[in-house]
Amino acid sequence: MSMNLIFMGLPGAGKGTQSPFIVKKYGIPHISTGDIFRQAMDKGTEMGKRAKKYIDKGDLVPDDVTCGIVKERLSKDDVKKGYILDGFPRTVDQAKALENMTTEMKRPLSAVIYIKVDLPLLIKRLSGRFMCKKCGATYNKLFRMPKVANTCDVCGGHEFFQRSDDKPATVKNRLKVGKKTMKPLLDFYKKRNLLHVVDGHPDIDQTKNMYDVNKEIQNVLDNL
């Protein structure tokens, strides 16, 4: 049976941490919407060219183009065993289009994994990020501090800064908007009996807890 998955979760929930485990075990690709947009435009595919016209103007890419790029990617040979979609769909209309698309392609969804983490912890994770002023290396106060205090591991620089969009007030607002936007999607997949909620609260910096979250995801997939 192919393993056709969507990973959902707010920024900082741990989707990027957990995806490689599933990719390795099942031999399926992790498909990020941002990555496939860039690839489609770089390769000059039909949908890539259409997307570029909107992006170059600073306009939002319409759903039919976004869905077309996803369909192009799901037509590749490496998704025969399955796939993990990350960053798509973002709206119920896109979810309905994906449902029609995957049914037509005979690659229907197996499950939607929602890694749930409460806002206070997500705010701590995301607002803990800071960068080296000299080379741009990224660190986190919670789980990725420089090996030597006040010294960048990469370039040896001693000056660090925090981006304005990583400051607590900005992060909090971004997450609240994301949570509100995501709710209709979660309801949509719950009605389809595809939604599986996984507790992502264990801190992703600790190896034991990272594997605890992965174990819960594996339990879901093993029982599909």
Secondary structure, DSSP 8 states (H G I E B T S, - for coil): --EEEEEE--TTSSHHHHHHHHHHHHT--EEEHHHHHHHHHHHT-HHHHHHHHHHHHT----HHHHHHHHHHHHTSGGGSSEEEEES---SHHHHHHHHHHHHHTT----EEEEEE--HHHHHHHHHTEEEETTT--EEETTTB--SBTTB-TTT----EE--GGGSHHHHHHHHHHHHHHHHHHHHHHHHTT-EEEEE--S-TTSHHHHHHHHHHHHHHHHT-
